[in-house]
Amino acid sequence: MLDELTINVGGVSIEIVEENESELNTYRSNAEIDIQTVSLNSQEERFKSELQVYILHCHKKMADVTNLLEHSDSEELKLANKNDKELRKLAEENIDGKMLNYLKLTIGLSEPCVGASSQEKVLATNLIKHSHYICVTLDILLQFGMEAAVEELKELMGLDKETSFEIARKLELPCSKITEMVSRIMCQENQQDQIDDGKFSKLVDLLINPETMTLFKDDKSLILILVKERGSAFKMNELLQDKITSVCKGGISALVGHGTTSGKEPGMKVTHQKVILDNIRQHKYNIVVATSVAEEGIDIPECELVITLNPPSNVTALVQMRGRARKNQSKFIVVCNNTKEREDMEDLLKREQNMMEAVKQLSQS
């Protein structure tokens, strides 16, 4: 039972506390959970499909020119002998939120092969950056829709020509479909319709519905929006500033960690983070868009509403996310990309319930 309990909470250590239970319960969230699923539109689905296949091609090429395989123990991602058709099948079946996170992690840890020439090292380094940009674009697509994804890709690829699709062409990576789609999308006159069915549009709907609007009347109310990437937090903050500032009297801000990551996205300076946290505690914001830094122990006020655009991957993450919504009648909304993510979320809730039952039995034994 203990083994199963440990697995459910993500492999962390467990301690059973029998005293001061009433005090501990004040830190437990009883927030209502609402799981919602948002499907991409047909154009976004095609773009997502091409990005998924393309990142596998990049991953396959990286295995030749970097030490990628030293950081990857996934049997599914041993791609050496797979052709385009097989990669497409793999992408359709497996490139969900968890696998995308795994890809980003292994790409971020990779370095050029030992013994490579200077030219080979430059090529490998540029491929690593290029592959990371594709992962970020895919993540932005799933969270904010087509327009934001294309803008992000343009910005990332514009940082350095050598990390754009120039590197893809040098390495003979199959990038023509993606570049054609991006060019076609950029030429379209009305791009706004492309994000109407995405997560961002869903988020705006959640924030401007009558129930949520009542929260904005209270200067001390706080809505926390959780996203994966630092870049996503800044992008979301920017988009929400344009969309709902008129109804959100308390203001909107982003909060991210202050360290550096393999994702290359700079964090907040400690002094800047402190100012944001002080402003949150002084109720100067109604909405805060944050990364996992807000899940893991930072002292911020209890929230009336927590919305996550990246479903938790284990019970520990679930408890941490929902734990921010501890006020009476608070709500925790999980926005999923597809049916599989919804099923995974429902499974986590069952595992959490099993965990609570196991703890209860252990404390009584």
N, C-alpha and C positions, 0 to 999 in steps of 0.2 A: 504494500500500500504506500509506504514511504517513497519507494522508487517511482511509482506512478505519479505521486503527488509532486515530486521534484521535477519530473519531466514536464508536467503541466505548467509549472511556473517558470520554465525556461532554464532549469538546471541550477537554480540558486539554492543557497542553504536555507534551512527552515528552522524556526524556533517557535515552540508552543508556549504562549504566555497565558497563565490561568488567572492572574491577579489584574486588577484595574481594567477589567473588560469594558466597563461603561465608558471610561476615558478613551480607550482605544477605539471604541465605536464612533467617537466623534470624528475620527479620521477616515471613516469608511463612507464611501459614496453609495447612496440609495437612489441615484439619479435614474430617471426613466430612460431606457435605451430605445433608440429609433434607428433601425437599419434601413438605408435607402440605396437603391441601385440606379446608376445613371449610365445609359448606353451612349456610345459615340454614334454620330451620324455616319452615313455611308461613306462620305469622303474622308472623314477622320479614321474610319475603320481601315480603308485602303492605305492611308498614310501610315497608320500604326503597323499594319501588316508588313509594309516595305521596310520600315525602320527596324522591326523585329528581325526580319531575315537578314538585313544588312549588318546589324550589330553582331550576328552570329558569323557572318563572313569576316568581319573585322576581328572577332575573337579567334577564329581559325587562323587568320594571317598572323595575329599576335603570337600565337603558339610557336610560329616559325622564327620570329625575330626578337622575342623577349623571353623572360623567364616566367611567363604567365602560368604555365602548368605547375610550377612550384607552389603556387598559391591556390590552385584549383583542384579539389578532390572530387568534383562532380563527374560521375560517369556519363551523365547526359551531355556534358560539355566537352567530351573528347571527340573533336570534330574532324580529325585529320583526313579520314577517308569518306566523308559525307559530301554529296553533290548538292546542287542548289535545291533540287526537289526534296531531298531528305532534310535539308536545313529549313525549308518552308514548313514541312510537316512538324518538325521539332519546335519551330517558333510558334505555330498555331496552338500546340499542346502545352507548352511550358513557360513561355515568356510572360509570366504574370508578375505581380508586385514583388513576391519573394525572390524569384529568379532574377528580376531586373536589379534588385538590391545586391544580389550575389555577384552579378556581372560587374556592377560598378565597383564593388569592393575589390575583386580580383584584378580588374583593370587598373585601379588606383594603386595597387601594391606592386604592379609589374615594372620592370626595368629592362633596358637593353641587355642582350645576352653577354655574358662574360667572354672577352676575347674578340668582340665585334670591332670592326674598323671604325674610325671616326665618322665616316659617311654612313655606315650601317647604324651607328648609335643615334645619329641625328634622325635618320629615317624611322627607327623604332620609337624614339621619343615623340616624334610628331604623330605617329600612328596611335600611341597611347592617348595623347591629348584628343586627337580626332575621335577615337572610340568613346572617350568620356563625354565629349560634346554630343554624340549621338544618343548616349544613355540619358543625358540631361534633357535633350529634346523630347525623347519618348516619355520621360517622366512629366514634363511640362504639358505635353499633349494629353496625357491621361488626366491631369489635374485641371487644366485651363482650356483645352480645346485647340483647334487648328491655328487660329490667328496668333495666339500667344506662342505656340510651338514654332511656327515659321519665323516669327520675329526673334525668338530666342536663338534659333539656328543661324539666322543672318548675323546676329550680334556675335555669337560664339565663333563662327567661321571668319568673321571680319577681324578678329583679334590678331590673327597671324595667317598669312596666305599659305604657309607651309603646313598648317594644321587643318586647312579647309579641304575641299574635295580634290585639290591638287595632289595631296598625298595619296588619295584613293586611286587616282588615275595612274600615278607612278607605280603603285603596287598592284595595279590591274584588279582592283576591287570593283564589284558590280554596282556602281553608284548612279548609273544613268536614270533609272526609274525615279529615284528620290529627287535628283536634281531637276528632272522634267516636271515632277509634281510640284516642287517648290516654286519653280518658274511660273507654272500655270496658276498656282494659287496667288502669287504676288501680282499677277496681271488681272486678276478678277477685280471688278469694281466694288462689289459689296462683300467684304470679308466678315462683317459683323454676324451675318446669318450662320457662319461656320461654327460659332461657339454657343449657339442657342441651346443645344442639347448636351453640352459638356458639364463638367463638374463646377466650373466657375458660375455658369448660369444657374445651376441648381443651388449653389451657395448663396447667390444674390437673392433667389426666391426665398430661401430659408430665412435670410436676414431681414427681408422687407415684408414678411407675412405678418398678419395682425398680432399673433401671439408674441413674436419677437419684437415687434415695434413697441409694445408696451414696456419692454425692458429699457428702451432708449429714453423713456420719460424719467427714469431714475438715474440721477447723476452717478450713483455708486454701483450700478449694475455693470457686470463684466462678462463679455463673450470671448471665449478663447478658441481660435481656429488653429489646428495643428496640421502642419505640412511636413514633407520629408526633407527637402533641400533648403539650404540657406537662400539660394537664388530664388526658390519658389516663394519663400516668405517675403522677400523684398518685392518680387513681382506681384504677389497677391496684395500686398499693402498698397502698391501703386495703383492697381486696378480698382481696388475697393475705394480708394480716395476719390477716383473719378466717378464711381457708380453710386455710392450711398452716403457721401459726406453730408448731403443736405438733410438726411433723416437721422444721422448719428451725431447728436449734439456733443457727445463726450470725446469725439475724436478716435482716430485709428492709428495703430503703430505696429511695427515689427519687432520681434525679439529673437535673436539667435545667439549661439555660443560665441565665445571670444577666441577659441583656439584655431589652429589651422587644420585642414583635413586633406585627404587624398583627392577630394573633389575640386580642389583648387579655388573654391569660392571663399573669399576672405570673410572672417567672422567680425563681430563687433569688437571694438576696443573695450577694455574693461571699464574705462570711465564712461563710455557711451552706454554700455549695458547698465551700469549703475544708475545713470540718469533715467533711462527707460523704466527700470524697476521701481525707482523712487516715484516716478510719475504714475505708474500703475497703482502703487500702494496709496497714492494720494487721489486716486479715482479721476485722473485726468483723461483716461481713455475708456470708451465703452467696448472697443474691439481691439484685441491683440492677436496678431498672426505670428505664430511661433513654431520653431522646430522642437525636437525632443528635449531641448534644454528646459522647456516648460513642463515636461513630464516628470523630471527626475530631481525633485527636491528643492528647487529654487522657491524662495518664500514669496509667493504672490497670493493675493486675496482669493477666496473661494469664488467660483464662477456660477452664474445662473444657467449658462449654456456652454457646452463644449462641443465643437464640431471637428471631426478628424477626416481629412481627405486621404489618409493612408491608413487603412484598417490595421489594427495591432496584429503582430505575428505570433504572440504567445500570451498566456494568461497574465504574466507580469506586466507586459506592455498595456494590456487591457485595463488592469487595475490602476496603473499609473495614469493613463489617459483619463479614465472616468473619474479618478480620484480628485481631479480638479473641480468637478461639478458636485460640490458637497452641500450647497445651500438647499433649504427646503424647497421641494417641487422643482429642483433643477433637472436638466435634460442633457443627455449625451447622444449625439447624432453621429453615426458612422456612414460615410458616403462611399459606396463600393462601385467599382467599374463594371462588374459583371456578376453573373450568377455564381460563379465559382468563389469569388471573394465573399459574396453574401453567405454561401454555405460554410466557408471557412470561419466566418465571424460567428455564425450560429453554433458551430462546433466549439469554438472557444468559450462561448457562454455556457454550454453544457459542461465543458471541462472545468470551468470556474465553479459551477455548482457542485460538481463531483469533488473538487478540491475542498470546498467549504464543508461538505458532508464528511470527507475524510479527516479534516482537522477536528471536527466535532467529535467523531468517534475516537480519535487518538487522545484527545483531551479528557475523555470520559473513561478511558481504559486504565 
